[in-house]
Amino acid sequence: MDKPIIAITMGDPAGIGAEIAVRALGNREIYERAKPLVIGSRVIMEDAINYIPSNLKLNVIEDIGDVVGKHGLLDLLDLDNIGLHDFKYGEVSAAAGKASVEYILKGIELAMDNRVAAVVTGPIHKEAINQAGFKYAGHTEIFAEKTKAKDYAMMLTSEDMKVIHVSTHVSLRKACDLVKKDRVLKVIELAHQALLDLGIAEPRIAVAGLNPHSGEQGLFGREEIDEIIPAIEEAAVGEIKAEGPVPPDTIFSKVQGGMYDIAVVMYHDQGHIPMKVTGFKYNKETDKFSSVSGVNTTVGLPIIRTSVDHGTAYDKAGEGRANEESLVEAFNMAIDFAKNRY
């Protein structure tokens, strides 16, 4: 495949999205595989280039056909929807929330029209987008609604860990109620297809239990007996290699060690905690994260969407000390999906 155009949405202007985009696109290797296009606002990107500082030059385009894809030039589709006077770095604002959603909507539009091969999203702030009148829990729900996707799931990946969620942004009490056979089965199927799309010929899937010790044969709960095991058994009928329910306290070491390719997890923190423990490395001496590794992918969409696996980092926004590692990984994963899909 010729070098695909991969869109990067800038994220919340008050956060670190512009900075990590500039830092990521300073990597020459990115341009050997694809043509990155930032969807954002010129004044914010210029400010990031100045305070980092960076030698990148902006190439503001009006049409996708004008993307150059050359290292040293940062191709930008400028929505011109916010100014530096409209917000403050590190503070929640409706103006920044509105702008961040507009970048996303443009990326979805371009991907649905097959004008870009994938969309890589920078971090947004849930309170900011809700202040702007967009009642979404996050990126996943925006992409699902605008692409009319019915069955989708959040998959998180790092070098040696992959997890995919049965539920995400709901209360823990509600998450337990959402552990139902049909949903567990659908997420197993989505995991299987996602791994095939990444080039894994025979995916090995571990399905986590919900309760301690996977319920201990009903002693600590019946979700495993009534919902999870029937889903695993039905997946086997479709020749999907899924095993479980594996106790939550051992499943992740087995995935990390290579026994399985991915873990199907039952709720948000069951998957996010092991991902952040393995991918994020805080250094007390430097008061910085030496590693911010991890990619968030929405599987089950008609388009490719990957994202950083962290938030807006308001505490360091505008200071020139953000880590772009997760964005680089998200960009490379988007290329991998595009290569296998197209």
N, C-alpha and C positions, 0 to 999 in steps of 0.2 A: 504494500500500500504506500502511495505517495504520502509525504508528510501531512498528517491531518491538522486542521485548525482546532485547537482546544481553547475554549473560552474560560476565562477566570473571572468570576465576579468579585468585586473589590471588597465586599462586606461592609460592615458598619464604619462610616467615615471616622467616628470617634474612637474606634479601636485600632488594632494593629494590622488590619487587612491590607491597606495600601503598602505599609512597610514590608510585610512578608512577601507581597507580590513583587516589589522591586528587588528584594534580596534574592528571591527564588529565580527571577529572570536574569540575575547576574551570572547564573550557571550556564556556561557554554554548552554543556552536555544536553540540556533541555532542547536546544535548537537543532541538535543532530537527529532528534526523533519526531519533532512536531513543530508547529507554528503556534505559539501562544498568543492569545488576544485577551487583553484585560478589558472588561466592561466596568466602567467606573466614571469618575469625575476628574477632569484634567487638573483642577487646582489642588485637589487632594493628593494626586499622584506626584505633581510637581513639588509639593511640600515635603512628601516622603523622600523624594530624591535629594532634596536639599538637606534635610536634617539627618539623613543616615551617615554621611553623604554617599551618593552613588554617581558613577560616570555614565549611567544609561541616559539615552536621549529619547524623548517621547516622539512617537510617530502617530499623530492623531488621524484616524481614518474616518471616512463617511460611509464606506461600503466594504463588505467582507472581501471583495476582490482586491482591495488595496492593502491587505495584510502582507507584510514583507517577510516576516519570520527570520530575521537576521540578528545574530547576537550583537548586542550593543544598542539596538533599537528596541524600544518597548512599544509594541503596537497597542493602541488604546482606542476603544470606541467610547467617546466622551458623551455621556448623557446630560452633562451640564445641569445637574439638578440640585446642587447644593454649593454653597460658598464657605470659605473658612470662617466667616463671621456668623454663620448660622448654627454653629455648635462649638463645644469645647472638647478637646481630647479627654477621654476618660470619664465623660459624663453622659448619662442617658438623655436622649432627646428625641422628640417625635420627628424632627427634621432628618436626623441621621437614620432613624428607623425607616422612614418613608423612602429615602434614597437607596438604602440597602435592599429593600424589597424590589424597587424598580430595576436594579441591576439584575436581580434574580429573574424577574419576569422577562427581561430582554434576552437573557441567556436561554431560558426555556423556549422562547419564541424562535430563536435562531436554531436551536437543536431540533425542534419539532419540524422546522422547514428544511432540515438537513443541510444547513449552511455552516454549522460547526459540528464536529464529530462527537463532542462531549462538553459537559459543563463542570468545571471545578469551582466550588464555592468557598469564598472566604468567610470568616466568622461574622455572625450577626448577633444582635442582642434581643432576646425575647421580649423584655419589657419595652424596649425602644420601638419595636415593630408593632406592639400592641397599643402603645401610646399614639402611634400613627394611624391606628384604626384597622390594622391587619390582625385579625383574631386567629393567629396560628401559633402552635406550640413550637414551631421551628421550620427549618428547611424542608424536612421530609414531608410534612403536611402540605406545604406550598407546592412542591413538585408533584405530589400525588394528585392534588386537586386540579392543577393546571394541565396535567398530562392525561387526566381521567383514568389513572391507574387504579384498579380495584384491589389487587393483591400485591403488596409490597412489604419490604422489611428493611430495617437498618442493619448493615453489616459493618463491623469494625475489623480492621486488619493492621498488623504490624509484621515485622520480619518473621517472628515465630509464633504468632497468635492470630487466630481468626475467630470471631464470634458473630452470631446473627440472632436478632431479638424477636421473641414472640410478641412482646409489648415494650413500649418505650416511655413516652411522656405522660404517664398516669400515676396516680397514687399507688403505693405498695398494696393497699387494701384492694383497690380495683384490679391491679395487676394479677392478683391471685384468682379473681373471678374470670379473667380473660384467658386462663390456661384451659383451653378447650381443644378437643381432638382435631376438629377441622382446621383451626388456626395453627396448631402445632404441626400438623401434616403439611399445610401449605408452606410454612417456613422451612421445613425439611426439604421440600421440593425446590423452593427458591434457593436454598443453600447449595443443593446439588447442581442446579443450572448455573449459578454464579461461579462455582469452582470449575465447571466445564468451560465456561467463557474465559476463565483465566488460564486455561490450558492444562488443567489437572484431569487426566483421562479417566481415572477411577476414584472419584471422591470418597473419602472415608469420613462419616459424619457421626459425632457424638452428641447425644441429646441429654441435656442436664435435667436432673430432677428439680422439683420446686421446693420440696421440704428437706430438712436435715436427713441425711442417710437415704435420700430418695424415698422418704416416707416409711422406711422399715416395715414393708409389707402391710401398710395401712395403720401402723401404730402411731405415726406422726402426721397422718393425713392421707386422703385417698386420691389426690389428683394424679399421682403416678399410675395407679391402678385403673382409674376410670377414664382418664383423658390421654396421658402421655404414652403409655404402652400401646393402646389401640392405634395411635397415630404412627408409631414406629412400625408396628406390624403391617399396617396398610401401606406404608412406604416400601416395605420389603416386597410386597406384591408387585410394585412397579419397578423392582430390581434396583432400588436405591439402597446403598450400604449405610444404614443408620443403626446405631447401637445405643442402648440405654434402657431406662434412665440411669445415667452415671451420676453418682453423688456429687453435688456442687463443690465439695471440698477437695475432690481429686481430679475433676474433669479437666481443669486448666493445665495442670502439670502434664497430663497425658497429651493434650493438644500441643503444648510447648515442646514436649519431647519427641513429637512426630508420630505418636500412635494414631492420631486422628488429624484430619486437615482443618476441621472447623468444629466449634461447639455451638449447638442451638441452645440459647439461654432463654429463661422464662420471663425475665423482666430487666428493666434498665440497668440497675446497679449490679446485677449478677454478671452482666457482660462488661460494663464500663470499668468496674474496679480492677479486674485482672489486666485489662488493656492499659489502663493508666499506670498500674504498678510495673508492667513490663516495658512500657514505651516511654514513660516520663521519668527523667533522672534529675533530681534536685541536688545541687551542690551547696552545702551549707557555707563553705569557705568563700565562695564567690557570690552567694545569694542569687544564683541564676540556675536555670534548668540547662544542663549540658546536653540533654536530649529531650526533644518533644516529638516523639515518633508515633505515628498512627494515622490511619485513613478511615474516613466515614463514607460508606457507599450506600446509596439507596438502590436496592435490587428489586426487580419486578416492574420497573418503569419502561416505557417504550424508547426512552433516551438514556444516555449514560450520564450519571451524576456521581461525582466523588467530591470529598470535602476534607478539610482539615479536621482533626479530632481534638479541637480545643476551642475555647471561646475568644471573646474580643480582647481579653487581657487589658482592661481599662487601666489597671495599675501601672502599666508601662507604655501606654499609647503615646505616640508623639515624641518618644525619648530616644529612639534609634537603637533599642537593645532587644528587639523581638527575635525569636528563633523561627526560621522559615522551613525547618526540616519537614514538618508535617505537610506543608503545601507542596514541596518538591515530591514527596512520596505520593500525594494525591494526584498530582499531575502525571507522574509516571504510571500510576495504576489506571488512570483514564486512558492513556495511550494503549496499555495492555488490553483493556476491554475493547477499545476501538479496533485494534489489530485483529482480534479474534472475531469480532462481530461483523466487520466490514471486509 
